[in-house]
Amino acid sequence: MSEVRARTKPVRVESLETAVRRGEGGAWYLSSRQPLGPYPDTLSERLEHWAGRAPERVFLAERTASGAWRTLTYAAALASVRRLGQALVDRRLSQDRPLLILSGNGIDHALLGLAAMYTGVLYAPVAPAYSLRTRDYAALREIVALVEPRLVFAAEGAEYEPAL
C-alpha cells in the first residue's frame, strides 16, 4: 500500500462549472464556463514536445500475446513516426490519396495514424467489426468506395484476408 502512495501525485483539476441548455428534440447542450487555454495546432507538436522533454518516458504500451508489455518511449515513437511518415510520402499518399487502417487498437495502428497526421495524409481507421465479425462486407465496401484509399493497412493480415 505504501508503494502505491509513493507513486501517486496530486492532480489539479479545473472548475467543473458547466453551462447546460436544453435543445429541440430532447437534445442537451453542455459547455464549459472555463475558457479554453492555449493548445497546440497539431497532435504531432505534443509528440515532438515530449520526445524532447522526456524522451525515455513510456508513451505507448500494449500487451503481447505472451502477456508481456511492449512499450515505446516518446523518442522512439517520434523516430518511428518520422520513418513511417516518409514511407507514406514515398508512396505518394496525401489528403487526396488516403490511408485506410483495418486494425484494432495497438501500437502499430497508433504509429501509422500519427505518421499520417505528421505528414498531412488523410487516414480512416475502420473498426475491426466491419472486417472480422461479418461475412457480408457491404459496409466495408461502402467505406472503401467513399475513402478510395491508396494504401490499406491491417496489422494482422491473415485475420483480415477474407475482408480484403
C-alpha positions as CSV (number, residue, x, y, z in Angstrom):
1,M,0.0,0.0,0.0
2,S,2.8,2.5,0.8
3,E,4.4,1.7,-2.6
4,V,1.2,2.9,-4.3
5,R,1.1,6.1,-2.3
6,A,4.7,6.9,-3.1
7,R,3.8,6.7,-6.9
8,T,0.8,9.0,-6.8
9,K,0.8,12.8,-7.3
10,P,-1.8,15.3,-6.5
11,V,-3.7,16.5,-9.7
12,R,-5.0,20.0,-10.2
13,V,-8.5,19.9,-11.7
14,E,-10.0,23.0,-13.2
15,S,-13.5,24.1,-12.3
16,L,-16.2,21.8,-13.5
17,E,-18.8,24.6,-13.8
18,T,-20.8,23.8,-16.9
19,A,-23.5,25.7,-18.8
20,V,-26.4,23.5,-19.6
21,R,-29.2,24.2,-22.0
22,R,-32.0,22.1,-23.5
23,G,-32.4,21.9,-27.3
24,E,-35.1,20.7,-29.6
25,G,-35.9,17.1,-29.8
26,G,-34.6,16.2,-26.4
27,A,-31.1,17.3,-27.0
28,W,-28.9,18.7,-24.2
29,Y,-26.0,21.1,-24.8
30,L,-23.3,21.3,-22.3
31,S,-20.3,23.7,-22.4
32,S,-17.6,24.6,-20.0
33,R,-17.7,28.0,-18.5
34,Q,-13.9,27.8,-18.2
35,P,-12.3,29.5,-21.2
36,L,-10.1,27.2,-23.4
37,G,-6.5,27.7,-22.8
38,P,-3.6,27.6,-25.2
39,Y,-3.3,24.3,-27.2
40,P,-1.0,23.0,-30.0
41,D,-2.1,23.2,-33.6
42,T,-1.4,19.5,-34.2
43,L,-1.1,16.4,-32.1
44,S,2.4,15.8,-33.5
45,E,3.5,19.1,-31.8
46,R,2.9,17.4,-28.5
47,L,4.7,14.2,-29.6
48,E,7.8,16.4,-30.5
49,H,7.5,18.3,-27.3
50,W,7.5,15.2,-25.1
51,A,10.2,13.5,-27.2
52,G,12.4,16.4,-26.4
53,R,11.4,16.9,-22.7
54,A,11.0,13.3,-21.6
55,P,12.5,11.1,-24.4
56,E,12.8,7.9,-22.3
57,R,9.3,8.1,-20.8
58,V,6.9,5.5,-22.0
59,F,4.4,6.9,-24.5
60,L,2.6,3.7,-25.7
61,A,2.2,0.3,-24.2
62,E,0.3,-2.9,-25.1
63,R,0.2,-6.5,-24.0
64,T,1.8,-9.0,-26.3
65,A,0.4,-12.5,-26.9
66,S,2.7,-13.8,-24.2
67,G,1.3,-11.3,-21.7
68,A,4.5,-9.2,-21.6
69,W,4.4,-5.5,-22.1
70,R,5.6,-4.0,-25.4
71,T,6.4,-0.3,-24.7
72,L,7.6,2.6,-26.8
73,T,9.1,5.8,-25.4
74,Y,8.3,9.2,-26.7
75,A,11.7,9.4,-28.5
76,A,11.3,6.0,-30.1
77,A,7.7,6.8,-31.1
78,L,8.8,10.1,-32.8
79,A,11.6,8.3,-34.7
80,S,9.1,5.7,-35.9
81,V,6.5,8.3,-36.8
82,R,9.1,10.1,-38.9
83,R,10.2,6.9,-40.7
84,L,6.6,5.8,-41.3
85,G,5.7,9.3,-42.5
86,Q,8.5,9.2,-45.0
87,A,7.3,5.8,-46.2
88,L,3.8,7.3,-46.7
89,V,5.2,10.3,-48.6
90,D,7.3,7.9,-50.7
91,R,4.2,6.0,-51.6
92,R,2.6,9.3,-52.7
93,L,-0.2,9.3,-50.1
94,S,-1.9,12.6,-49.4
95,Q,-5.2,14.1,-48.5
96,D,-6.4,13.0,-51.9
97,R,-4.7,9.6,-51.7
98,P,-5.6,8.4,-48.2
99,L,-4.6,5.5,-46.0
100,L,-7.2,3.0,-44.7
101,I,-6.4,1.2,-41.4
102,L,-8.2,-2.1,-40.8
103,S,-6.7,-2.8,-37.4
104,G,-7.8,-2.7,-33.8
105,N,-6.1,-0.5,-31.2
106,G,-2.4,-1.2,-30.9
107,I,1.0,0.4,-31.1
108,D,1.4,-0.2,-34.9
109,H,-2.0,1.3,-35.6
110,A,-1.2,4.3,-33.4
111,L,2.2,4.9,-35.0
112,L,0.7,4.7,-38.5
113,G,-2.1,7.1,-37.6
114,L,0.4,9.5,-36.0
115,A,2.6,9.3,-39.1
116,A,-0.4,10.1,-41.3
117,M,-1.1,13.2,-39.2
118,Y,2.5,14.1,-39.1
119,T,2.7,14.2,-42.9
120,G,-0.8,15.6,-43.6
121,V,-2.0,12.3,-45.1
122,L,-5.7,11.7,-44.7
123,Y,-6.4,8.4,-43.0
124,A,-9.5,6.5,-42.0
125,P,-9.4,3.9,-39.1
126,V,-12.1,1.3,-39.6
127,A,-13.5,-0.7,-36.7
128,P,-12.4,-4.3,-36.9
129,A,-16.1,-5.4,-36.7
130,Y,-16.5,-4.3,-40.4
131,S,-13.9,-6.9,-41.4
132,L,-13.9,-9.6,-38.7
133,R,-17.4,-10.1,-37.3
134,T,-19.2,-10.4,-40.6
135,R,-19.1,-12.2,-43.9
136,D,-21.2,-9.6,-45.6
137,Y,-18.7,-6.8,-46.3
138,A,-21.2,-4.4,-47.8
139,A,-20.5,-1.7,-45.2
140,L,-16.7,-2.2,-45.7
141,R,-17.1,-1.9,-49.5
142,E,-19.1,1.4,-49.0
143,I,-16.3,2.7,-46.8
144,V,-13.6,1.8,-49.3
145,A,-15.6,3.3,-52.1
146,L,-16.1,6.6,-50.1
147,V,-12.4,6.8,-48.9
148,E,-10.7,5.5,-52.1
149,P,-7.6,4.5,-50.2
150,R,-4.2,4.4,-51.9
151,L,-2.9,2.1,-49.2
152,V,-4.7,-0.3,-46.8
153,F,-3.0,-1.5,-43.6
154,A,-4.0,-4.4,-41.5
155,A,-1.8,-5.3,-38.5
156,E,-2.9,-8.9,-38.6
157,G,-3.1,-9.6,-42.3
158,A,-4.2,-13.2,-42.1
159,E,-7.2,-12.3,-40.0
160,Y,-8.3,-9.6,-42.4
161,E,-7.6,-11.6,-45.6
162,P,-11.3,-12.6,-46.2
163,A,-12.3,-9.0,-46.0
164,L,-9.5,-7.8,-48.2
